[in-house]
Amino acid sequence: MIETREELDAIKKSCHAMVTRSASLSAGTAMIPVPGLDIGSDVAILMRIIPKINSQFGLTPEQIDRLDTESKLFVMTAISNTGSKMAGRYITKNLIVTLLGKMGIKVAAKGTSKFVPLIGSAVAGGISFIAMKYMGNSHIEDCYKVALAALENRQIEPMADADPEAPADDSHPTETP
């Protein structure tokens, strides 16, 4: 469980580095002029990286199931409010393919550009890098928002539980005149 904002920020930074490495791998694969290889590679990369990001932020289905009922409800509501399609979910090939399909223009442009001699492969690699980086970073931002909301909620709850009618702490008696 993430305890501080600094810890959350460090996780975000680490995940951004992981996405950049994966986007580079995707770009390298996209430069190989074999039809379908890049899409298959992108699906495999996303199926590996999205669960890792979820895990880093404490948002895998298993991690959420271990929360108490109130916290689980809060996290699921926060996920719904961000509109995230991947946080708190089991990542399947169908889910990834659907999300890639929503980026159809970029995927089609990447596939078509490969067949332009010399420059086409570089263009395909660039498109692949940008698309993968966009998907990964968008997911990180969604997870960050959910985790930050959960962290802030945990910090507010103890104060809300304090009884305003409780007597002051008298363990340090004051002097009487």
N, C-alpha and C positions, 0 to 999 in steps of 0.2 A: 504494500500500500504506500502510495506517495504521501510523504509527510510535510514537505515544504515546497514553496514556489521555486526555490533554487534547484531542488531535485527535479521538479517538473520541467524547468527550463533546460537542464542538462539532458534529460531524456529527449526533449524536442530536438536539441542540437545533434545528439547522437543519431536520431532517426533521420534527420535531414542528410547527414553524411551517408547513411546506409542507402537512402533513396538515390543520391548522386552516384554511388558506386553501381547500383542496379541499373540506373538510367544509362550509364556508360556501357554496361554489358549489353543492354538492349540495343543501343546504337551500333555497337560492333557487330551484333548479329544481323541487324537490319541492312548492313552494308554488303552482306553476302547475297549475291543475286540468285537465290533459290526461292521460288514462290512458296509462300506459306510458312517458311522457316521462322520469319520474324514474328508472326502472330503467335505461333506455337511457343516461341521463346518468351514473348511478352506475357502470355498466360502463365507459363511456368514461373517466371520471375515474380509476377504479382501474387501468385498463389503461395510463394515463399515469403515475400516481404510483408504483405498486409497482415498476416497473423503475427509476425514478429513485432510490427508496430503496435498492434492491438495489445500484445503481451507486455511490451514496455510500458504502456500507459495503464495497464491493469484492466483492459477492456476485452479480454477473450470471454467467450460464453462461460467457460469454467470459472474464471476469476469473478465474474459478475454473480454467478450462482452461489459463490461462497460468501457473498455479502449478506448482512442482515436484511430483512424484508424492506425496511424503510430506505436503506441505502440503495438496495437493488432497484426499487421503484424510482428513486431520485435519478440514478444513473441511466436507467432505461428512458426516462422522460427527457433527460438532457440529450441523449443520443437522438431521440425522435425530434427534439427541437433544433438540433444542428442539421438535420436532414441527411445524416450520414447513412450510406448504404452498406458500409462495411464494418463499422465499429460494433462490437458486441455480437457479431454474427459468425457462424461457421462459413469459412471462405471456400466456395466450391468453384469448379471450373465453369459451370453455367453462370454463376454470378459474375465472374471475371469477364467472360465472353460478352455478357449483356452490357457491362460497363464499358468494355472496349467498343462495342457496337454503337454506344452513344457518342463515341468519339469517331464515328464512321468516316468523316471527311478526312481527318488526319491519317487514319489507317489506310484509306483508299489512296490518298496522295502518296503515302510512303510506299505502298505496293507498286504503284504505277511508275514512280520516279526511278525505281531500280533499273528499269529497262532502258533508260537514257544513258548512252555510253559515258563512262568516266564520272561525270558530275552527278549522275543519277544516284549512285550508291552513297555518295556523300550527303546528298539531299535526304535520302531515305534514313540515313543514320541520324542526321540532325532532327528530322521530324520525330523519329523514334525517341531520341533523347528528351526532347521537349515534352512529348506526350507522356512518357513514363515519369518524368520529373513532376509534371503537372498533377498527374493522378496520385503519385506518392505524397507530394507536399500537401495536396488538398486533404488527403486522408489524415496526415499528421495534424493539420490545423483543426480538423473536426475532433480528433482524439484529444488534442490539447484543450479545446474548449470544454469538452465533457469532463476531463480530468480536473481542470481548473475549477469548474463549477462544483464538482464533488469535493474537492479540497476546501473550497470556501464554505461549502455547506457544513462540513465536519468542524470547521473552526467556529462557525456561528452557533451551532447546536449547543455546545457546552454553556455558552453565555445565556442562551434562551432557557436552559434548564435551571439556571440559578434562581433561587427563591428571593424575590425582592422584599418579602416580609421578614426574612430571616434576620435575627439580631446580629449586630456587628460582632466581630471577633474581639473578645475581651481578654485575650491571653496576655496582653500588655496593658496592665492597669495604668490609668493616668493619675497624675498627682491631684489631690484634692486641696483646695485652698484652706 
